């Protein structure tokens, strides 16, 4: 911060601890490139998305190669509260629970770096489930979910879906398939597990793009929905 942002004694900047609490930091001394600061807790506590403190979970069908790093980074920058990695039928990459633990240190570092860069409101939880069935088993009952699909399976819009949920819930889950998407059996399984299909338009998005697109759409509706009003129509 001293070399890049040219921070000086007396300057202030926002701070965030690992628990998601916000602070206003003021520099009181600079010595050999190190900052000495004093902090004051900012009002509002831990920031969350939308009314009632709803948080978002990205459930990512395991992608190929190093796409996982990119997805973790971008989802963290978008402010999700939890990221769950799940192999699905069309996942080419293989990841066992043991492999996940081996890679976790690097992935945790990717997430931490993204939090620091973006000033995200908290460090998201990172989980791995060996199958979609196991993920649904451990998922909190009653929390709504959305799975992305390249076809319009239902006529219900995202606005309509979000307008009917209870703001007492913990998470809204957004599930994205890997390259090749989700199988028909997986779509049926999700539909029976409180997930609704979401159609994102007539272009087919890459797996590393689709989740970020959906997170942005849901966050915008949750943050601004209460302020939107229908314009008076003039006949």
C-alpha positions as CSV (number, residue, x, y, z in Angstrom):
1,X,0.0,0.0,0.0
2,X,2.9,2.3,0.6
3,X,4.5,1.8,-2.8
4,X,1.4,1.2,-4.9
5,X,-1.3,3.5,-3.3
6,X,1.2,6.0,-1.9
7,X,-0.5,5.8,1.5
8,X,0.7,8.5,3.9
9,X,0.4,9.1,7.6
10,X,-3.1,10.4,8.4
11,X,-4.7,8.6,5.4
12,X,-7.6,6.3,6.0
13,X,-8.8,3.2,4.2
14,X,-11.4,0.4,4.7
15,X,-10.3,-2.8,6.3
16,X,-11.8,-6.3,6.6
17,X,-10.9,-9.1,9.0
18,X,-11.3,-12.8,8.3
19,X,-14.7,-12.9,10.1
20,X,-16.2,-10.3,7.7
21,X,-16.2,-7.4,10.1
22,X,-15.5,-3.9,8.6
23,X,-13.2,-1.3,10.0
24,X,-12.0,2.2,9.1
25,X,-8.2,2.2,9.4
26,X,-6.1,5.3,9.9
27,X,-2.3,5.3,9.3
28,X,-0.4,6.7,12.3
29,X,3.1,5.7,11.3
30,X,5.1,4.3,8.4
31,X,8.4,2.5,9.1
32,X,10.5,0.7,6.5
33,X,7.4,0.2,4.3
34,X,5.3,-1.2,7.1
35,X,2.1,0.6,8.3
36,X,1.0,1.2,11.9
37,X,-2.7,1.8,12.0
38,X,-5.6,2.3,14.4
39,X,-9.0,0.9,13.6
40,X,-12.6,1.8,14.3
41,X,-15.4,-0.7,13.7
42,X,-17.8,0.5,11.0
43,X,-21.5,0.4,11.6
44,X,-23.6,-2.3,10.0
45,X,-21.6,-5.4,11.1
46,X,-21.1,-8.1,8.5
47,X,-22.3,-7.1,5.1
48,X,-24.7,-9.4,3.3
49,X,-26.6,-9.3,0.1
50,X,-30.1,-8.2,-0.1
51,X,-32.9,-7.7,2.4
52,X,-32.9,-9.9,5.5
53,X,-29.2,-10.9,5.1
54,X,-29.5,-13.4,2.3
55,X,-26.2,-14.9,1.1
56,X,-25.4,-16.5,-2.2
57,X,-23.9,-19.9,-2.7
58,X,-22.3,-20.9,-6.0
59,X,-22.5,-24.7,-6.6
60,X,-20.0,-25.4,-9.4
61,X,-20.1,-28.6,-11.5
62,X,-16.4,-29.6,-11.5
63,X,-14.8,-28.0,-14.6
64,X,-11.7,-28.9,-16.6
65,X,-8.2,-27.7,-16.1
66,X,-7.4,-24.5,-14.2
67,X,-10.9,-23.1,-14.6
68,X,-11.6,-23.8,-11.0
69,X,-9.1,-21.1,-9.9
70,X,-10.7,-18.5,-12.2
71,X,-14.2,-19.4,-10.9
72,X,-13.2,-19.2,-7.3
73,X,-11.5,-15.9,-7.8
74,X,-14.4,-14.3,-9.7
75,X,-17.1,-15.7,-7.4
76,X,-15.3,-14.3,-4.4
77,X,-15.0,-10.9,-6.0
78,X,-18.7,-11.0,-6.7
79,X,-19.3,-11.5,-3.0
80,X,-20.7,-15.0,-2.6
81,X,-20.8,-16.5,0.9
82,X,-20.1,-20.1,0.0
83,X,-18.7,-22.0,-3.0
84,X,-19.3,-25.8,-3.3
85,X,-17.5,-27.9,-5.9
86,X,-19.5,-31.0,-7.1
87,X,-18.6,-33.5,-9.8
88,X,-21.5,-34.2,-12.1
89,X,-22.2,-36.6,-14.9
90,X,-20.5,-34.5,-17.6
91,X,-17.5,-33.5,-15.5
92,X,-14.3,-34.5,-17.3
93,X,-12.1,-33.6,-14.4
94,X,-11.8,-36.0,-11.5
95,X,-11.5,-34.9,-7.9
96,X,-11.6,-37.2,-4.9
97,X,-11.9,-35.9,-1.3
98,X,-8.2,-36.6,-0.9
99,X,-7.4,-34.6,-4.0
100,X,-9.5,-31.7,-2.8
101,X,-7.6,-31.5,0.5
102,X,-4.3,-31.5,-1.4
103,X,-5.5,-28.6,-3.6
104,X,-7.3,-26.7,-0.8
105,X,-4.3,-24.7,0.4
106,X,-3.8,-23.2,-3.1
107,X,-7.5,-22.6,-3.6
108,X,-7.8,-21.0,-0.1
109,X,-4.9,-18.7,-1.2
110,X,-6.8,-17.8,-4.4
111,X,-9.9,-16.9,-2.4
112,X,-8.0,-14.9,0.2
113,X,-6.2,-12.9,-2.5
114,X,-9.5,-12.2,-4.2
115,X,-11.0,-11.0,-0.9
116,X,-8.1,-8.6,-0.4
117,X,-8.3,-7.3,-3.9
118,X,-12.0,-6.8,-4.1
119,X,-12.7,-5.8,-0.4
120,X,-15.4,-8.5,-0.5
121,X,-17.6,-8.4,2.7
122,X,-16.3,-11.8,3.9
123,X,-14.2,-14.8,3.1
124,X,-16.5,-17.4,1.4
125,X,-16.7,-20.9,2.7
126,X,-15.2,-23.6,0.4
127,X,-16.7,-27.1,0.3
128,X,-16.5,-30.2,-1.8
129,X,-19.1,-33.0,-2.2
130,X,-18.3,-36.2,-4.1
131,X,-21.7,-36.2,-5.9
132,X,-24.8,-34.2,-6.5
133,X,-26.8,-36.6,-4.4
134,X,-24.5,-36.0,-1.4
135,X,-24.6,-32.3,-1.9
136,X,-28.4,-32.3,-1.8
137,X,-28.4,-34.5,1.3
138,X,-26.2,-32.1,3.3
139,X,-27.9,-28.9,2.0
140,X,-30.2,-27.1,4.4
141,X,-33.8,-28.0,3.8
142,X,-36.0,-25.1,2.7
143,X,-33.3,-22.9,1.2
144,X,-34.2,-22.1,-2.5
145,X,-31.9,-23.0,-5.4
146,X,-31.5,-22.2,-9.0
147,X,-29.8,-24.4,-11.6
148,X,-28.8,-22.8,-14.9
149,X,-30.0,-24.4,-18.1
150,X,-29.5,-23.6,-21.8
151,X,-33.2,-24.2,-22.6
152,X,-36.3,-22.5,-21.1
153,X,-37.7,-25.4,-19.0
154,X,-40.3,-23.2,-17.2
155,X,-41.9,-19.8,-17.9
156,X,-41.3,-18.4,-14.4
157,X,-38.8,-15.5,-14.5
158,X,-35.9,-14.8,-12.1
159,X,-37.8,-11.8,-10.8
160,X,-40.8,-13.9,-10.0
161,X,-38.7,-16.5,-8.3
162,X,-36.8,-14.1,-6.1
163,X,-40.0,-12.2,-5.3
164,X,-41.6,-15.2,-3.6
165,X,-38.7,-16.3,-1.4
166,X,-38.7,-15.7,2.4
167,X,-36.0,-13.4,3.6
168,X,-35.5,-15.6,6.7
169,X,-33.6,-18.1,4.6
170,X,-29.8,-18.6,4.9
171,X,-28.6,-19.0,1.3
172,X,-29.8,-18.9,-2.2
173,X,-27.9,-21.5,-4.2
174,X,-26.9,-21.0,-7.8
175,X,-25.9,-24.3,-9.5
176,X,-23.9,-24.4,-12.7
177,X,-23.0,-27.5,-14.7
178,X,-19.6,-28.2,-16.1
179,X,-18.7,-28.3,-19.8
180,X,-21.6,-30.2,-21.4
181,X,-24.1,-29.0,-18.9
182,X,-26.4,-31.1,-16.7
183,X,-28.0,-34.4,-17.7
184,X,-31.8,-34.8,-17.7
185,X,-31.6,-37.0,-14.7
186,X,-29.7,-34.4,-12.8
187,X,-32.2,-31.7,-13.8
188,X,-35.0,-33.9,-12.4
189,X,-33.1,-34.5,-9.2
190,X,-32.6,-30.8,-8.7
191,X,-36.2,-30.0,-9.5
192,X,-37.3,-32.4,-6.8
193,X,-34.8,-30.8,-4.3
194,X,-36.2,-27.2,-4.2
195,X,-34.2,-26.0,-7.2
196,X,-35.8,-24.1,-10.1
197,X,-34.3,-24.0,-13.7
198,X,-33.1,-20.6,-14.9
199,X,-32.7,-19.7,-18.6
200,X,-30.1,-17.0,-19.2
201,X,-30.9,-16.2,-22.8
202,X,-30.3,-17.6,-26.3
203,X,-26.5,-17.8,-26.1
204,X,-24.7,-20.7,-24.5
205,X,-22.3,-19.5,-21.8
206,X,-19.0,-21.2,-20.8
207,X,-19.2,-22.8,-17.4
208,X,-16.7,-20.2,-16.0
209,X,-19.0,-17.4,-17.3
210,X,-22.4,-18.7,-16.5
211,X,-22.1,-18.6,-12.7
212,X,-20.7,-15.1,-12.6
213,X,-23.5,-13.9,-15.0
214,X,-26.2,-15.5,-12.7
215,X,-24.6,-14.1,-9.5
216,X,-24.6,-10.6,-10.9
217,X,-28.3,-10.9,-12.0
218,X,-29.4,-12.2,-8.6
219,X,-27.4,-9.7,-6.6
220,X,-28.8,-6.8,-8.6
221,X,-32.4,-7.8,-8.1
222,X,-31.9,-8.4,-4.4
223,X,-30.1,-5.2,-3.7
224,X,-32.2,-2.9,-5.8
225,X,-35.6,-4.7,-6.0
226,X,-37.1,-2.8,-3.1
227,X,-36.4,0.5,-4.8
228,X,-37.9,-0.4,-8.2
229,X,-41.3,1.0,-9.1
230,X,-43.4,0.4,-12.1
231,X,-43.6,3.5,-14.2
232,X,-47.1,4.9,-14.8
233,X,-48.3,3.9,-18.2
234,X,-49.8,6.5,-20.4
235,X,-52.4,5.2,-22.8
